[in-house]
Amino acid sequence: MKPVLKDSTILITGASSGMGNEIAKRLAVDARQIILVARNTKKLDELASELNIINPALQVHTKPCDLADKNKLAALIIAIKQEQSKQQLGNIDILINGAGIAQIGFLNETDFHDIENIIKINVLALSALTHAFLPTMIKNNRGGILNFSSFFGLKILPAYAAYAGSKHFVTGFSDTLRAETAGSNVVISTVFPGPVHSPFWNVDNADIYSPPGFLFISLKQCVTQTLKGFKRGKARIIPGLRIKLLVAFLNVSPEPIVRLVNAGISRFMQSKRKKTLQTKISNITI
Ligand SMILES: NC(=O)c1ccc[n+]([C@@H]2O[C@H](COP(=O)([O-])OP(=O)(O)OC[C@H]3O[C@@H](n4cnc5c(N)ncnc54)[C@H](OP(=O)(O)O)[C@@H]3O)[C@@H](O)[C@H]2O)c1
């Protein structure tokens, strides 16, 4: 089954930057209404203007919201439903759960607040929005949801415990909903990007623990492959050949070996962190 994008009402979270922003531009041509969600009002307004240049007939609604705040998240859902009942907004045909944050670092160097935030945005907001809008899609037998998981929703790496945990939730949640909606015209797709050049990596410790450069792909490549898979109604989309091969390789690798390799990576990362901190301290002293 393929999601119907023509004349659809599309809700995109994480629209102020990175992949959500690019997806909005690509889908603007077909959509009738687009609802843009993120915290940065200015960036949402700029995007809205750009979308209206791409498609002057498109109705763009910006809904600034801190998805980590459960009251604001609830208010967003209520506001959309109220506008729908007044016919100011159509039913959500397509939901793109793009908003997501990273937290990088070993647990003993991580604030619990950061772990909480990851769960609020990557897990709770994604499930709340899905829970709010999927039932109408099922009732109308029309719609599609694209959830952003990650390589870390399939595999793990030291220094990404909370992030990997949150993305494994997205994977299990989405795969299960895919099974629950099987046989209907509602498409649930999940995308599993490896590292992608985007502001996502502008977080503490990325310089120490980010994956090797050769695994990174461009944002445009990631979005092109993601939308290609979503438009075809694929269950799982893994953009980028190298990440696809890595996942395939890890899938057939014996678990004890993978654990040994991860233990080695962990030791390597810890010694890299020690050296980086020592360099920083000696630079301050000088
Ligand atoms: N880039 C990668 O390497 C990579 C790899 C695998 C998976 N992913 C996943 O892909 C998705 C998109 O990532 P990206 O690379 O496009 O990242 P990005 O450029 O950092 O964009 C993240 C988006 O999430 C929004 N967001 C963050 N915190 C929010 C909050 N509290 N409330 C509302 N919106 C919030 C941001 O908007 P505001 O700051 O304006 O709120 C922004 O629009 C994420 O789910 C990420 O986990 C990314």
The ligand as an SDF file (V2000), in Angstrom:
LIG
                    3D

 48 52  0  0  0  0  0  0  0  0999 V2000
   21.1710   13.5070   11.8430 N   0  0  0  0  0  0  0  0  0  0  0  0
   21.4610   12.2360   12.0950 C   0  0  0  0  0  0  0  0  0  0  0  0
   22.6230   11.7860   11.9950 O   0  0  0  0  0  0  0  0  0  0  0  0
   20.3460   11.2770   12.4670 C   0  0  0  0  0  0  0  0  0  0  0  0
   20.6340    9.9120   12.4250 C   0  0  0  0  0  0  0  0  0  0  0  0
   19.6480    9.0120   12.7650 C   0  0  0  0  0  0  0  0  0  0  0  0
   18.3830    9.4490   13.1370 C   0  0  0  0  0  0  0  0  0  0  0  0
   18.1350   10.7920   13.1800 N   0  0  0  0  0  0  0  0  0  0  0  0
   16.7890   11.2130   13.5910 C   0  0  0  0  0  0  0  0  0  0  0  0
   16.2410   11.9860   12.5570 O   0  0  0  0  0  0  0  0  0  0  0  0
   15.3430   12.9530   13.1060 C   0  0  0  0  0  0  0  0  0  0  0  0
   15.6650   14.3270   12.5390 C   0  0  0  0  0  0  0  0  0  0  0  0
   16.9970   14.6490   12.9100 O   0  0  0  0  0  0  0  0  0  0  0  0
   17.7950   15.8390   12.2210 P   0  0  0  0  0  0  0  0  0  0  0  0
   19.0880   15.3160   11.7960 O   0  0  0  0  0  0  0  0  0  0  0  0
   16.9230   16.5140   11.2360 O   0  0  0  0  0  0  0  0  0  0  0  0
   18.0320   16.7500   13.5090 O   0  0  0  0  0  0  0  0  0  0  0  0
   17.9570   18.3410   13.7070 P   0  0  0  0  0  0  0  0  0  0  0  0
   18.4150   19.0500   12.4970 O   0  0  0  0  0  0  0  0  0  0  0  0
   18.6350   18.5860   15.0080 O   0  0  0  0  0  0  0  0  0  0  0  0
   16.3860   18.6050   13.8600 O   0  0  0  0  0  0  0  0  0  0  0  0
   15.6930   18.2290   15.0100 C   0  0  0  0  0  0  0  0  0  0  0  0
   14.3300   18.8610   14.9790 C   0  0  0  0  0  0  0  0  0  0  0  0
   13.6400   18.4770   16.1910 O   0  0  0  0  0  0  0  0  0  0  0  0
   13.0880   19.6410   16.7790 C   0  0  0  0  0  0  0  0  0  0  0  0
   13.0460   19.5550   18.2260 N   0  0  0  0  0  0  0  0  0  0  0  0
   14.0810   19.2980   19.0690 C   0  0  0  0  0  0  0  0  0  0  0  0
   13.6680   19.4300   20.3400 N   0  0  0  0  0  0  0  0  0  0  0  0
   12.3560   19.7750   20.2850 C   0  0  0  0  0  0  0  0  0  0  0  0
   11.3830   20.0720   21.2590 C   0  0  0  0  0  0  0  0  0  0  0  0
   11.6640   20.0580   22.5760 N   0  0  0  0  0  0  0  0  0  0  0  0
   10.1410   20.4070   20.8580 N   0  0  0  0  0  0  0  0  0  0  0  0
    9.8500   20.4690   19.5440 C   0  0  0  0  0  0  0  0  0  0  0  0
   10.7070   20.1890   18.5670 N   0  0  0  0  0  0  0  0  0  0  0  0
   11.9600   19.8500   18.9380 C   0  0  0  0  0  0  0  0  0  0  0  0
   14.0310   20.7850   16.3710 C   0  0  0  0  0  0  0  0  0  0  0  0
   13.3370   22.0230   16.3870 O   0  0  0  0  0  0  0  0  0  0  0  0
   13.5260   23.1810   17.4850 P   0  0  0  0  0  0  0  0  0  0  0  0
   14.9370   23.1530   17.9540 O   0  0  0  0  0  0  0  0  0  0  0  0
   13.1290   24.4120   16.7380 O   0  0  0  0  0  0  0  0  0  0  0  0
   12.5470   22.8320   18.5490 O   0  0  0  0  0  0  0  0  0  0  0  0
   14.3770   20.3840   14.9440 C   0  0  0  0  0  0  0  0  0  0  0  0
   13.4090   20.8890   14.0670 O   0  0  0  0  0  0  0  0  0  0  0  0
   15.4710   12.8320   14.6160 C   0  0  0  0  0  0  0  0  0  0  0  0
   14.4140   12.0530   15.1070 O   0  0  0  0  0  0  0  0  0  0  0  0
   16.7860   12.1010   14.8150 C   0  0  0  0  0  0  0  0  0  0  0  0
   16.7960   11.3550   16.0030 O   0  0  0  0  0  0  0  0  0  0  0  0
   19.0940   11.7070   12.8480 C   0  0  0  0  0  0  0  0  0  0  0  0
  1  2  1  0
  2  3  2  0
  2  4  1  0
  4  5  1  0
  4 48  2  0
  5  6  2  0
  6  7  1  0
  7  8  2  0
  8  9  1  0
  8 48  1  0
  9 10  1  0
  9 46  1  0
 10 11  1  0
 11 12  1  0
 11 44  1  0
 12 13  1  0
 13 14  1  0
 14 15  2  0
 14 16  1  0
 14 17  1  0
 17 18  1  0
 18 19  2  0
 18 20  1  0
 18 21  1  0
 21 22  1  0
 22 23  1  0
 23 24  1  0
 23 42  1  0
 24 25  1  0
 25 26  1  0
 25 36  1  0
 26 27  1  0
 26 35  1  0
 27 28  2  0
 28 29  1  0
 29 30  1  0
 29 35  2  0
 30 31  1  0
 30 32  2  0
 32 33  1  0
 33 34  2  0
 34 35  1  0
 36 37  1  0
 36 42  1  0
 37 38  1  0
 38 39  2  0
 38 40  1  0
 38 41  1  0
 42 43  1  0
 44 45  1  0
 44 46  1  0
 46 47  1  0
M  CHG  2   8   1  16  -1
M  END
$$$$
